[in-house]
Amino acid sequence: MSDTGRRRAHADVLIVGAGHAGAQAAIVLRQRGFAGTITLLGDEASPPYERPPLSKDYLAGDKAFERILLRPAGFWAERDIVLMLGHAVVRVDAESHCVVTADGTEIGYGTLVWATGGAPRRLACHGHDLAGVHGVRTRADVDRMIAELPAVRRVVVIGGGYIGLEAAAVLAKLGKHVTVLEAQDRVLARVAGEPLSRFYEAEHRAHGVDLRTGVAVSCIEERDGAACGVRLDDGAILPCEMVIVGIGIVPAIAPLIEAGATGAMGGVLVDAQCRTTVPDIFAIGDCAAHANAFADGRVIRLESVQNANDQAMIVGKALTGAPEAYEAVPWFWSNQYDLKLQTVGLSAGYDDLVVRGDPAERSFSVVYLEAGRVIALDCVNRVRDYV
Ligand SMILES: Cc1cc2nc3c(=O)[nH]c(=O)nc-3n(C[C@H](O)[C@H](O)[C@H](O)COP(=O)(O)OP(=O)(O)OC[C@H]3O[C@@H](n4cnc5c(N)ncnc54)[C@H](O)[C@@H]3O)c2cc1C
């Protein structure tokens, strides 16, 4: 469709990606009195919902989908926000200020806010795409897992990061035989210090999880087109009916990069106000690589609700005449069993750490220091330290 002939749709602010960051950007714009047209476009079928419960209470069956909606169903229309669901943007034409969706629909924009998060990173080995192999990113991913669970006795979780460990905790509590495979010599190695890793390893083992570190996966074994086991590098096979892969995400930024935006850290580079290098295009949330004051100014990507919400606020302010630099303190949480972990700051680069409290009592904090200065805390069942 072209401009000549039929009139194409247009939004003063077009937000691509109806997840945490995109939804929050639309909310903030209206809260701040933005009177122009807003379209919130996403490729999922569901209206914006919270992602953290997907590996926690939603997977456990303790929370219905309606309870994890970011806003009630009627909210978007009430705020005059056009919600376009089930549409994926495949091309951005920065010059003519328009995007094209997979079905060929063109939408013009005054400002484009790119908030697409990322897709679960897939295994590179044989069997990565078999039935029974799951990533954990969307409601649809988890609904597929829930539907299969009654026929599942053994689950292998590949990746000992937060999402893999949270899913392992839920499935162990549901009575499944769970094995966690981590390639590094400890879980959570990318994000936390050794005392925290060792604590969570012991907790999972105490709950019956077969947790193995320093193991490499060779391939997924197949029977009748579905996964039936995980083969390790040493030839051992772990039989299972379900495989969960939690090895990070690949930011969904291809159309933006093709449109000329500069990439960084696997995402798209933004400045302190979340502007990409392409005029009138912002990027926020998991896909936005930014220089972070709490990482000594290094360019990083943060994958957290805090970052998604706070960057949405920065864009909202920039578009309503009150520009501000992004300087929010990073924070994060994870729930496993009856353990509530709260993290503040970024521990990367620490040269010393102190443990406050007693891991044996299941209430302690790991305090990270760099050159004698506290840079981050991981607090387990220890709200006082966190606050
Ligand atoms: C299972 C799980 C548990 C988590 N637990 C926690 C937690 O405990 N604490 C915490 O702080 N964070 C947690 N996170 C991280 C947090 O959910 C993310 O950081 C947050 O969702 C990022 O928001 P976002 O808007 O950048 O991306 P998303 O929320 O992923 O939203 C992006 C949306 O864009 C869509 N999209 C992608 N490409 C296109 C396209 N081309 N066109 C249209 N739409 C597109 C996606 O399908 C998605 O709907 C968790 C994440 C997951 C998956």
The ligand as an SDF file (V2000), in Angstrom:
LIG
                    3D

 53 58  0  0  0  0  0  0  0  0999 V2000
   10.1320  -15.4440   32.5140 C   0  0  0  0  0  0  0  0  0  0  0  0
   10.6610  -14.0860   32.8630 C   0  0  0  0  0  0  0  0  0  0  0  0
   10.8200  -13.7250   34.1870 C   0  0  0  0  0  0  0  0  0  0  0  0
   11.3160  -12.4630   34.5140 C   0  0  0  0  0  0  0  0  0  0  0  0
   11.4460  -12.1260   35.8370 N   0  0  0  0  0  0  0  0  0  0  0  0
   11.8420  -10.8630   36.1610 C   0  0  0  0  0  0  0  0  0  0  0  0
   11.9160  -10.4560   37.5130 C   0  0  0  0  0  0  0  0  0  0  0  0
   11.6430  -11.2310   38.4320 O   0  0  0  0  0  0  0  0  0  0  0  0
   12.2890   -9.1820   37.7840 N   0  0  0  0  0  0  0  0  0  0  0  0
   12.5950   -8.2800   36.7830 C   0  0  0  0  0  0  0  0  0  0  0  0
   12.9230   -7.1220   37.0590 O   0  0  0  0  0  0  0  0  0  0  0  0
   12.5480   -8.6630   35.4840 N   0  0  0  0  0  0  0  0  0  0  0  0
   12.1840   -9.9140   35.1560 C   0  0  0  0  0  0  0  0  0  0  0  0
   12.1250  -10.2950   33.8340 N   0  0  0  0  0  0  0  0  0  0  0  0
   12.5720   -9.3510   32.8190 C   0  0  0  0  0  0  0  0  0  0  0  0
   11.4860   -8.3880   32.4200 C   0  0  0  0  0  0  0  0  0  0  0  0
   10.2690   -9.0530   32.2110 O   0  0  0  0  0  0  0  0  0  0  0  0
   11.9390   -7.6800   31.1520 C   0  0  0  0  0  0  0  0  0  0  0  0
   13.1140   -6.9680   31.4590 O   0  0  0  0  0  0  0  0  0  0  0  0
   10.8720   -6.7490   30.6220 C   0  0  0  0  0  0  0  0  0  0  0  0
    9.7460   -7.4720   30.2030 O   0  0  0  0  0  0  0  0  0  0  0  0
   11.4550   -5.9180   29.4740 C   0  0  0  0  0  0  0  0  0  0  0  0
   10.4430   -5.1550   28.8940 O   0  0  0  0  0  0  0  0  0  0  0  0
   10.4920   -4.8440   27.3300 P   0  0  0  0  0  0  0  0  0  0  0  0
    9.2770   -4.0230   27.0580 O   0  0  0  0  0  0  0  0  0  0  0  0
   11.8200   -4.3440   26.9640 O   0  0  0  0  0  0  0  0  0  0  0  0
   10.3380   -6.2590   26.6320 O   0  0  0  0  0  0  0  0  0  0  0  0
    9.0500   -7.2400   26.6350 P   0  0  0  0  0  0  0  0  0  0  0  0
    8.2950   -7.1100   27.9150 O   0  0  0  0  0  0  0  0  0  0  0  0
    9.5810   -8.5400   26.2320 O   0  0  0  0  0  0  0  0  0  0  0  0
    8.1350   -6.6300   25.4740 O   0  0  0  0  0  0  0  0  0  0  0  0
    8.5250   -6.6220   24.1290 C   0  0  0  0  0  0  0  0  0  0  0  0
    7.3170   -6.9240   23.2630 C   0  0  0  0  0  0  0  0  0  0  0  0
    7.6370   -6.6060   21.9100 O   0  0  0  0  0  0  0  0  0  0  0  0
    7.1640   -7.6470   21.0790 C   0  0  0  0  0  0  0  0  0  0  0  0
    7.8910   -7.5840   19.7940 N   0  0  0  0  0  0  0  0  0  0  0  0
    9.1450   -8.0500   19.5170 C   0  0  0  0  0  0  0  0  0  0  0  0
    9.4680   -7.7860   18.2350 N   0  0  0  0  0  0  0  0  0  0  0  0
    8.4150   -7.1540   17.6840 C   0  0  0  0  0  0  0  0  0  0  0  0
    8.1540   -6.6290   16.4010 C   0  0  0  0  0  0  0  0  0  0  0  0
    9.0540   -6.6890   15.4150 N   0  0  0  0  0  0  0  0  0  0  0  0
    6.9500   -6.0510   16.1560 N   0  0  0  0  0  0  0  0  0  0  0  0
    6.0200   -5.9710   17.1450 C   0  0  0  0  0  0  0  0  0  0  0  0
    6.2210   -6.4450   18.3910 N   0  0  0  0  0  0  0  0  0  0  0  0
    7.4050   -7.0160   18.6680 C   0  0  0  0  0  0  0  0  0  0  0  0
    7.4220   -8.8790   21.9190 C   0  0  0  0  0  0  0  0  0  0  0  0
    6.7220   -9.9980   21.4520 O   0  0  0  0  0  0  0  0  0  0  0  0
    6.9450   -8.3900   23.2770 C   0  0  0  0  0  0  0  0  0  0  0  0
    5.5590   -8.5450   23.3910 O   0  0  0  0  0  0  0  0  0  0  0  0
   11.6440  -11.5480   33.4930 C   0  0  0  0  0  0  0  0  0  0  0  0
   11.5000  -11.9240   32.1470 C   0  0  0  0  0  0  0  0  0  0  0  0
   11.0040  -13.1740   31.8250 C   0  0  0  0  0  0  0  0  0  0  0  0
   10.8440  -13.5620   30.3760 C   0  0  0  0  0  0  0  0  0  0  0  0
  1  2  1  0
  2  3  1  0
  2 52  2  0
  3  4  2  0
  4  5  1  0
  4 50  1  0
  5  6  2  0
  6  7  1  0
  6 13  1  0
  7  8  2  0
  7  9  1  0
  9 10  1  0
 10 11  2  0
 10 12  1  0
 12 13  2  0
 13 14  1  0
 14 15  1  0
 14 50  1  0
 15 16  1  0
 16 17  1  0
 16 18  1  0
 18 19  1  0
 18 20  1  0
 20 21  1  0
 20 22  1  0
 22 23  1  0
 23 24  1  0
 24 25  2  0
 24 26  1  0
 24 27  1  0
 27 28  1  0
 28 29  2  0
 28 30  1  0
 28 31  1  0
 31 32  1  0
 32 33  1  0
 33 34  1  0
 33 48  1  0
 34 35  1  0
 35 36  1  0
 35 46  1  0
 36 37  1  0
 36 45  1  0
 37 38  2  0
 38 39  1  0
 39 40  1  0
 39 45  2  0
 40 41  1  0
 40 42  2  0
 42 43  1  0
 43 44  2  0
 44 45  1  0
 46 47  1  0
 46 48  1  0
 48 49  1  0
 50 51  2  0
 51 52  1  0
 52 53  1  0
M  END
$$$$
